[in-house]
């Protein structure tokens, strides 16, 4: 569990930073538009899922080589 958290820590930090950036964007767009914030968070979740899938594919290839 701790090792998994250590591996995911950089991506978690990136997600938090993306949410902050999107919050600021939503403020710029329409004074903290909830819709803009939700769209941004969903985009972050999608990017995170793609990153996780790519990481898992590399891990599977590495394990198959062993």
C-alpha positions in Angstrom: 0.0 0.0 0.0 2.7 2.5 1.0 4.8 1.5 -2.1 1.8 2.0 -4.3 1.2 5.4 -2.8 4.9 6.4 -3.3 4.6 5.4 -7.0 1.4 7.4 -7.5 2.4 10.4 -5.4 3.7 12.4 -8.4 0.5 11.8 -10.4 -1.6 12.8 -7.4 0.3 16.0 -7.1 -0.2 16.7 -10.8 -3.9 16.1 -10.4 -4.2 18.5 -7.5 -2.3 21.2 -9.5 -4.6 20.6 -12.5 -7.6 21.1 -10.3 -6.2 24.3 -9.0 -5.5 25.5 -12.5 -9.0 24.6 -13.7 -10.5 26.4 -10.6 -8.6 29.5 -11.7 -9.7 29.0 -15.3 -13.4 28.7 -14.2 -13.0 31.9 -12.2 -11.6 33.7 -15.3 -14.3 32.2 -17.6 -17.4 33.0 -15.5 -16.7 33.9 -11.9 -16.2 30.4 -10.6 -18.5 28.7 -13.0 -19.5 25.4 -11.6 -19.9 23.9 -15.1 -16.4 24.9 -16.1 -15.0 23.4 -12.9 -16.9 20.1 -13.3 -15.8 19.8 -16.9 -12.2 20.5 -15.8 -12.3 17.9 -13.1 -13.8 15.3 -15.4 -11.0 16.1 -17.9 -8.4 15.6 -15.2 -10.0 12.2 -14.2 -9.9 11.1 -17.8 -6.3 12.1 -18.2 -5.4 10.3 -15.0 -7.2 7.2 -16.1 -5.4 7.2 -19.5 -2.1 7.7 -17.6 -2.9 4.8 -15.3 -3.8 2.5 -18.2 -0.6 3.3 -20.0 1.4 2.6 -16.9 -0.4 -0.7 -16.3 0.3 -1.8 -19.9 4.0 -1.1 -19.5 3.9 -3.0 -16.2 2.2 -6.0 -17.9 4.8 -6.0 -20.7 7.6 -5.9 -18.1 6.2 -8.8 -16.2 5.7 -10.9 -19.3 9.4 -10.4 -20.2 10.4 -11.9 -16.8 
